[in-house]
Amino acid sequence: MGELTDSPVRLRVVDAPDQPAPSAELAELYRGFETELLVPLWTEIGDLMPPHPRSRAVPHVWRWANLLRLADQAGRVVPVGRGGERRAIALANPALGGKPYATPTLWAAIQYLMPGEDAPEHRHTQHAFRFVVEGDGVWTVVGRDPVPMGRGDFLPQAGWAWHAHHNAADRPMAWIDGLDIPFQYATESQFFEFGRDTISDAERTTPDRSRSERLWGHPGLRPVSAPGPQPGTPLLAYRWKDTDAALRDQLELEAGGHPGTVERGHAAVRYTNPTTGGDVLPTIRAEMHRIATGVETAPSRAVGSSVYQVFDGTGTVTVGGRSWTVSRGDLFVVPSWEPLSVRSEAAPSDSDSGALDLFRFSDAPIFEALSLHRSSGEGPHQ
């Protein structure tokens, strides 16, 4: 094998602190490194080992009204059938080179289904969920178990589960998808497989509660017939009425002088796997936060990234050096180690709860599993 004549390694002799003194010998050494595809640490340590995370992503906000308008336009011109695999439109962080990634590890997309449409069955190793900010009349079918979807519902789905969607309503419906696509792509671990082209008639008629809810959806109770932990939650729907009640109770406890909130005026719950008590998915954490009107959360930051969607209310979000006013449906990104604070400006006219409700998902389980998680502050990152 001959010498490499066009090495991707390029090393420059520089006259700078903490660098070797420039010389002809150093230049010759660097040319040898280039030929043999070697990179000395002393030329890269500032980038490879910075004092704190420097995310490739940047804070950004996507407006729900704009997403809905474009999704509706796509619904009229783009088919949802086999091949394109979903009418899903991904958020592309402006600093990630046009890739369909909200952050370096997280995918977020608006999915749009027209009346009477089926999204055909498939499965993938990527862990996923659906979160519904508005609308109903659509259900997902996971492992042939029909699961109705409604406003405020959180519907997780562990990797490699067969799933399809159906819209039985007389109007379109949109929701957000969250997946760990960028993480699995970067680690070269992803698989994908097509399933049935159509779902059965039985799967087009959904009960009020899915089979998974009838088996697993009883607080503090688990079926003896299914012992042992499962890596992803077997409960396929976490209903808004339960989430709303938990958040309301936390704030009422606080008002009575009892502990329960993460900070004054800030209630939060985490969706959990009933077989382990841990996160619903191995790579994704999901939470709902309620911030009472007039309250501003303490600045917080964490290793790993998050995507938030405003479920209800209005407020001002500050991520790093950027601030936005947000309202129902808007999505925003918090990159790794960027400080976040939120001020609630919600009112009964724009929020059913009278507070600012935020849905959040993050990649925290990945970093906790690797003992790399770190956080500061007492705001929504906790």
C-alpha positions in Angstrom: 0.0 0.0 0.0 1.4 3.4 -1.0 1.6 6.5 1.1 -1.5 8.6 1.6 -1.1 11.6 -0.7 -4.2 13.5 0.3 -4.5 13.3 4.1 -7.6 14.7 5.8 -5.3 15.6 8.7 -4.0 19.2 8.4 -1.6 20.5 11.1 -0.3 24.1 11.3 2.8 25.3 13.0 1.6 28.2 15.2 3.5 30.6 17.4 1.1 30.6 20.4 1.2 29.9 24.2 1.3 26.3 25.1 2.4 25.3 21.7 5.9 24.0 20.6 8.2 26.7 19.3 8.0 27.0 15.5 10.9 25.3 13.7 11.6 23.4 10.5 11.8 20.2 12.5 8.3 20.8 13.9 7.0 21.3 10.5 8.6 18.1 9.3 7.1 16.3 12.3 3.6 17.6 11.4 3.9 16.4 7.8 4.8 12.9 9.1 1.7 13.0 11.4 -0.4 14.0 8.4 0.9 11.1 6.3 0.2 8.6 9.0 -3.2 10.0 10.0 -2.1 11.1 13.5 -3.2 14.1 15.5 -1.2 15.3 18.5 -3.3 16.2 21.6 -1.4 19.5 22.2 -3.0 21.0 19.0 -6.5 19.9 19.9 -6.9 20.0 23.7 -8.9 23.3 23.7 -11.6 21.7 21.5 -11.5 18.1 22.9 -11.4 19.0 26.5 -13.1 22.3 27.1 -13.8 23.5 30.7 -17.6 22.9 30.2 -19.8 21.6 27.4 -20.0 23.6 24.2 -23.0 22.4 22.3 -23.1 22.4 18.5 -26.8 23.3 18.8 -28.1 26.8 19.6 -31.2 28.0 21.4 -34.1 28.4 19.0 -37.9 28.7 18.9 -40.4 27.3 16.4 -43.9 28.9 16.3 -46.8 26.4 16.4 -48.9 28.6 14.1 -46.3 28.4 11.4 -45.8 24.7 11.8 -49.5 24.0 11.5 -49.8 26.2 8.4 -47.0 24.3 6.7 -48.1 20.9 7.9 -51.6 21.6 6.5 -50.1 22.6 3.2 -48.1 19.3 3.2 -51.2 17.4 4.0 -52.7 18.5 0.7 -49.7 17.8 -1.5 -47.7 15.0 0.2 -49.0 11.5 0.5 -48.7 9.7 3.8 -48.4 6.1 2.4 -45.6 3.6 2.2 -42.1 4.8 1.3 -42.1 8.4 2.7 -43.0 6.8 6.1 -45.1 9.5 7.8 -46.0 13.1 7.0 -43.5 14.1 9.8 -41.7 17.5 9.5 -38.7 17.7 11.7 -37.3 20.7 13.6 -33.8 21.6 12.2 -31.6 23.4 14.7 -30.0 26.3 12.8 -26.5 25.4 13.9 -26.5 21.7 12.9 -25.9 22.2 9.1 -29.5 21.6 7.9 -29.8 18.1 9.5 -33.3 17.3 10.7 -32.1 17.4 14.4 -33.5 19.6 17.1 -30.3 18.8 19.1 -27.3 16.6 18.5 -29.2 13.7 20.2 -33.0 14.5 19.9 -35.4 14.5 17.0 -38.7 16.5 17.2 -41.3 16.8 14.5 -44.8 17.7 13.8 -46.8 14.9 12.4 -50.0 15.6 10.4 -52.7 13.1 9.5 -55.7 14.0 7.2 -59.2 12.7 7.8 -59.5 9.0 7.1 -55.8 8.5 6.6 -53.7 5.7 7.9 -50.0 6.0 8.5 -48.8 2.5 7.6 -47.2 0.1 10.1 -43.4 0.0 10.7 -41.0 -0.4 13.5 -37.5 0.9 14.4 -35.0 0.7 17.2 -35.3 4.4 17.9 -37.3 5.0 21.0 -40.3 7.3 20.4 -43.3 9.1 21.8 -46.2 11.3 20.7 -47.5 14.3 22.6 -50.8 15.9 21.7 -51.1 19.7 22.2 -54.6 19.9 20.7 -57.2 17.8 18.9 -58.5 14.3 19.2 -60.1 11.6 17.0 -56.8 9.9 16.1 -55.3 6.8 17.6 -52.1 5.0 17.3 -51.9 1.2 17.1 -48.9 -0.3 18.9 -48.4 -4.0 18.8 -52.0 -4.2 17.4 -53.3 -2.5 20.6 -55.4 0.6 19.5 -54.6 3.6 21.7 -56.8 6.8 21.5 -54.9 10.1 21.5 -56.3 13.3 22.9 -55.2 16.8 24.1 -52.5 16.6 26.7 -51.9 12.8 26.3 -48.4 11.5 26.3 -47.9 8.3 24.4 -44.5 6.6 24.7 -43.3 3.7 22.6 -40.2 1.7 23.2 -38.0 0.8 20.3 -38.7 -2.1 17.9 -42.5 -2.0 18.6 -44.8 -2.3 15.5 -46.9 0.9 15.2 -49.4 2.6 12.9 -51.7 5.6 13.1 -55.3 6.2 12.0 -57.4 9.4 11.8 -61.1 8.6 12.2 -62.1 12.3 12.7 -63.5 14.6 10.0 -60.6 17.1 10.4 -56.8 16.9 10.3 -54.9 16.3 13.4 -51.3 17.2 14.4 -49.1 16.2 17.2 -45.4 16.2 18.0 -43.1 13.2 17.7 -40.0 12.8 19.8 -37.3 10.2 19.0 -33.6 9.6 19.7 -32.8 9.4 16.0 -29.7 11.6 16.1 -28.2 9.6 19.0 -28.7 6.2 17.3 -27.5 7.6 14.0 -24.3 8.9 15.6 -23.7 5.6 17.4 -24.5 3.6 14.2 -27.0 1.4 16.1 -30.3 1.9 14.2 -32.5 -0.6 12.5 -35.8 -0.2 10.6 -38.4 -2.5 9.2 -41.7 -2.1 7.2 -44.8 -3.7 8.6 -48.3 -4.2 7.2 -49.6 -1.8 4.6 -53.0 -1.6 6.3 -54.4 -2.1 9.7 -57.4 -4.4 10.5 -61.0 -3.3 10.9 -60.7 -4.2 14.7 -57.8 -1.7 15.0 -59.8 1.0 13.4 -62.4 0.9 16.3 -60.7 1.9 19.5 -62.0 1.4 23.0 -61.9 4.2 25.6 -58.9 2.6 27.1 -56.2 0.5 25.4 -55.3 -2.9 26.6 -52.0 -1.5 28.0 -54.0 1.0 30.1 -56.3 -1.7 31.4 -53.3 -3.8 32.5 -50.8 -1.1 33.6 -52.7 2.1 34.1 -53.5 1.7 37.8 -51.4 4.0 40.1 -49.2 2.1 42.5 -50.3 -1.3 41.2 -48.8 -3.7 38.7 -50.0 -7.0 37.4 -48.5 -10.1 39.0 -48.8 -11.8 35.6 -45.9 -9.6 34.3 -43.0 -9.8 36.7 -39.6 -8.2 36.2 -38.5 -4.9 34.8 -38.9 -3.8 31.2 -36.5 -1.3 29.6 -39.3 0.7 28.1 -42.7 1.4 29.7 -45.5 -1.1 28.7 -48.1 1.7 29.5 -48.8 3.3 26.1 -50.8 6.3 27.2 -50.4 8.8 30.1 -53.7 10.7 30.2 -53.9 14.5 30.7 -56.5 14.3 33.4 -54.0 12.4 35.6 -51.1 14.8 34.8 -53.3 17.8 35.4 -54.5 16.5 38.7 -50.9 15.8 39.9 -49.7 19.3 39.0 -52.7 20.9 40.6 -52.3 18.9 43.8 -48.6 20.0 44.1 -49.5 23.7 43.9 -52.3 23.2 46.4 -49.9 21.5 48.8 -47.6 24.4 48.5 -50.4 26.8 49.2 -51.1 24.9 52.4 -47.5 25.2 53.5 -46.5 21.7 52.6 -43.6 20.5 50.4 -44.2 19.2 46.9 -43.1 21.7 44.3 -39.5 22.0 42.9 -39.5 25.7 43.7 -42.0 28.3 44.7 -44.9 28.3 42.2 -43.3 25.6 40.1 -44.9 22.1 40.0 -43.4 19.3 37.9 -44.0 15.6 37.3 -42.0 13.0 35.4 -43.5 10.2 33.4 -42.2 6.9 34.7 -42.0 3.3 33.7 -44.3 1.3 36.1 -42.0 -1.7 36.0 -39.0 0.1 37.2 -40.0 3.6 38.5 -37.4 5.0 36.2 -37.7 6.9 32.9 -40.3 5.8 30.4 -37.7 5.2 27.7 -34.0 4.2 28.0 -32.8 7.3 26.1 -35.6 9.9 26.7 -36.9 11.6 29.8 -40.4 13.3 29.7 -41.9 15.7 32.1 -44.7 18.3 32.5 -44.1 21.5 34.3 -46.7 24.0 35.6 -45.5 27.5 36.5 -48.0 29.8 38.3 -48.6 33.1 36.8 -46.1 35.8 37.8 -43.5 33.3 38.9 -40.0 33.2 37.3 -38.0 30.0 37.7 -34.5 30.1 39.0 -31.8 29.8 36.2 -30.8 26.2 35.7 -28.6 24.2 33.4 -27.7 20.6 32.7 -25.5 18.3 30.7 -27.6 17.1 27.8 -30.3 18.9 25.7 -34.0 19.4 26.0 -36.9 20.3 23.8 -40.0 22.0 25.3 -43.5 22.6 24.0 -45.9 25.1 25.5 -49.0 23.1 26.3 -51.0 26.1 27.7 -50.5 29.7 28.7 -48.0 32.4 27.8 -44.6 33.4 29.2 -41.1 34.5 28.5 -38.4 32.0 28.0 -34.7 32.9 28.4 -32.1 30.4 27.1 -28.5 31.5 27.3 -28.5 35.1 26.0 -31.8 34.8 24.1 -35.3 35.5 25.2 -38.7 34.8 23.5 -42.4 35.3 24.4 -44.1 31.9 23.8 -47.6 30.7 23.7 -49.6 27.4 23.2 -47.8 25.0 20.9 -44.5 26.9 20.5 -41.4 24.7 20.7 -38.0 25.7 21.9 -34.6 24.0 22.4 -32.3 24.2 25.4 -28.8 23.0 24.3 -26.4 21.3 26.7 -25.3 23.5 29.6 -27.2 26.6 28.4 -28.9 28.3 31.3 -32.7 28.3 31.2 -35.2 30.5 33.1 -39.0 30.9 32.5 -41.4 33.5 33.5 -45.1 32.7 33.5 -47.5 35.3 32.2 -50.4 33.0 31.8 -54.0 34.1 32.4 -57.4 32.3 32.4 -57.9 33.7 28.9 -55.0 31.7 27.4 -54.7 28.7 29.8 -57.2 26.2 31.2 -55.1 25.9 34.3 -54.4 29.6 34.6 -50.7 28.8 34.6 -47.9 28.2 32.1 -47.8 24.5 31.3 -44.7 23.2 29.6 -44.0 19.7 28.2 -40.3 18.8 28.2 -38.3 15.9 26.9 -34.6 15.4 27.2 -31.7 13.0 26.7 -30.9 12.9 30.4 -31.1 9.0 30.8 -28.2 8.6 28.4 -25.9 10.8 30.5 -27.1 9.4 33.8 -26.4 5.8 32.5 -22.9 6.9 31.6 -22.4 8.8 34.9 -21.9 12.0 32.9 -25.0 13.9 34.1 -24.5 17.2 35.9 -26.9 20.0 36.6 -27.1 23.3 38.5 -29.9 25.5 39.7 -33.5 24.5 40.7 -35.5 25.2 37.6 -37.1 23.0 35.0 -33.9 21.0 34.4 -34.1 19.2 37.7 
